[in-house]
Amino acid sequence: MSGILPFYRLKLVDSTQLELKRMLRQQGELKSFTAVLAAHQSQGRGRGVSKWHDSPESSMLLSIYVKWPIPLKESFEVNQRVCVALKPLLPQEVLFKWPNDLMIGMKKLGGMLIENHWSGGGIKSSSIGIGINLDRTEDALPRAAFLNEWNGQNNTPERLAECIQKQFSAELTRDFHSKALEPAYRAILWGTDAPQRYLINECEEHGTVESVAADGRLTLLFKDGNVRSFGIDEVKWVDPN
């Protein structure tokens, strides 16, 4: 994509996703790949009601607004496209845990929050929020992973955010055939190599990720050989730590 991409740097904001909403409301429309980066956010959240914890400058807190050239039919296709486009910028060991976490082994490197804007039965645009831990802090959670600690580099929030914005502008909206997108996503999906503990109907079961359907439902293979699919609110990974 040619031209200068809008990039807004903020010291403190309630959340970068909310800031994008305000900008859309005030301006009516935004240029595709408009980015908002915050040094700290007071109300950052993940999917649903979960909150994103950060210390100023220790994490990259980014939201990018994307207009789709052709409206997408499924919310999960946005998720797939984001993961596949983001992966080349991350260490090989980083995998994506359904539906929205970035993992290194059993530790969480970051998370995503994708809010889609529908029109006429299709997704015309998306606000993509990404939080990635960069540097360890004194109050860091035990199961957190940190990008700079892992790869030995000195990524700053701004440098990484600019790389992601550039990568998304080049890759996110290109013409992906579903037959190519699905295997590309599955190759970077966390939990496919070994059974994990999941909470299902208040009972713990061990399952291995088989796939994710086009509608975003997770398919698990259980020890007894049964295969079952689940919606986002029907299954929860149990952290062993």
N, C-alpha and C positions, 0 to 999 in steps of 0.2 A: 504494500500500500504506500503510495507516494505522499509527500507532504509531511509537515510537522504534526505530530500527534499531541493533542492537549494533555498536559501532565500537571496536576495540582498537588502541591506539597503543603501539608497542614501540620502544625505542632500538636494540637489537641482537638479532637472531635468526638462527638458521642459515638459514631461509627461511620466508617467510610461508605457503607451501604446506604445509611440514612442521608449522608451528604450527597450521594448521587441522586437520591430521590428528590432532595430539595433542589438540586441543580436542574433536574428534569422539569420539576413543577415551575420553577422560576423562568427557565429559558425556553420551555416548550419542547425542545429537542436538543440532543447532544451529538457531536461528531462521534462516529464509531471509533472505539478504542480509546475514548477519553478515560484517563486514569486519575484516581485520587489516592494519594499515599499519606498516611498519618504516622507521626512519631509515637503517638499514644492515643488510644480510644477508650472512653469511659463506659461505653455500653456495647462493646463488641460482643457478638454472639455467633454461635454456630447454628446448626439446624434446630428448629423448634425453640426451646427456651434455654438451651445450654449457652453458657457465657464463655467468651474467649478471654483468657487471662494473659496480660502482657506487662512488661516493664518498659518504660520509654527507651526507644532506640535499640532494644534487644531483639525485637521481632520486626519482620516486614509485614505491615498491615495495609493491604492494597485492595482496591475495587476498580474494576474495569467495565465500562459499558460497551456492549457489542450489539450492533445491528446486523441481523442475518439477511444476506442478499435474497434468499428464498426462505420463507417462514418454515420453521421446523415443526414436525407433528408431535414429537415426544419430548417430554422434559429430560428424560434420561439421555437422549442424544446430545444435549448440551453438556451434561456431565462427562460423557465419553469424550467428546471433542476437547473439552478443557484438559482432562487428564492426559490424553495423547499429545496435545500440543505442549503441555507443561513438562512432561517427562524428560525431554532432551536436555533441559536446564538443570536437572537434579542428578545426584549420584546414582549409579547403577542400582544400589541397594534399596532405593526408595520405591515403595509400591503403594498403590492406592486401595485403602480399605473401604469397601462399600458401607455407606454411600458417600462419605465426604472427608475421610481422614487420609493424611499422608503419613506413612509408617516406614520406619527402619527397624526391621525385626519386630520386636514387641513394644517398641517405643514410638511415641507420636511426635512427628516432626512438625506437623501443621494440620490445617483443616481448610475446608472450603464452604462457602455459603452462596448458592446460586439462586437468584430470584428472577423468574422469567416473566416477560410481559407479553400477554396474549392479545391477539386481534384476529377476528374472522376465523377462529378455529385453529390458528397456528401461532407459534412463538415468533414474534417479529423482532424482539430484542431481549437481551439478558443483562443483568447486573451481576458480575462475578466477583465475589469477595474471596480473598486468599490471605491466610495468615500463616507465616512460616517462622519457626524459632531459629534465630541466628546465633545468639550467644547465651551461654549459661549465666543465670543470675542466682543470687543467694536464696531466693524463695522459689527456685525452680522445682517443679513436681518431679518425683522419682522416675516416672515413666516417660518423661519428655526427652526428645532427641534434639540436637542443635546442629544446624548446617555447617557453621564454621568449625565447630569442634570435630565434626565427622570428616570433612574433606580437607581440613587444614588450610582453608582459604580465609580471606578477610572480607567477605561480602558485607557491604553496607545495605541497609534497607533500600536506599535510593538506587544503588547500582543494580540490585537484583530486580527491583520493580521495573526499571527501565528495560532490562533484558526481557522480562516477561511481557511487557507491553509490545516490544518489538517482535517477539516470537509469536504472540497472539495475532498481531496484525498481518504476519506472513502466513500463518498456518491455520488459524482457528476457523476461518470461514471458507477455506478452499473446498473444492468439490470432492467430498468424501463419498465413496460408494459404501453402502452399509456392509457389503461383504468384506471390505478392507478395514472399516472402522471397528467392527466387532472383534476380530482376532487381535487387532492392535491394542484394544482396550484390555482384553482378557490376558494378554501377555504381561501386563503391568498391574494385574489385579492381585491384591494381597489375600492370603489364606487358601491358595489353591494347592499348596505343596504339603500340607499337614493338617490334621484335624485340630479344630479350635473349640473352645467351650462357648456355647450359646444358650441364652435364656429364652425359652419358648414356653408360653403359657405357664410361667412361674416355675418351670422345671429346667434343669440344666441338661443339655445334650451335647455330644461331640459330633461335629460335622465338618466336612471339607467343602470349600467353595467350588462348585461346578461351573457356574456361569451366572450372568445377569441378563435377564430378558430385556427386550426392547422397551417394555413398559416399566423397567426399573426394578422388577422383582428379583430377589436373590434366590438362587437355587443351590441347595446344600445336599451333599451326599452323606448319609449317616452310616454308622458302623454296621448296622443290620442290612445295608444295601439299599435301603429306601432312599428315594430322592424326593424332596419337597421344596416348594417355592414359598417365599415370604415377602410381604410388603414391609416398608420401612419401620412401621410401628408394631410389627408382629414378631420381631426377633431382635435380640441385643447380644452383642459380643461380650463375653465375661473376661475382664482383664485378670490374668493369673497373678499379677504382682500385688 
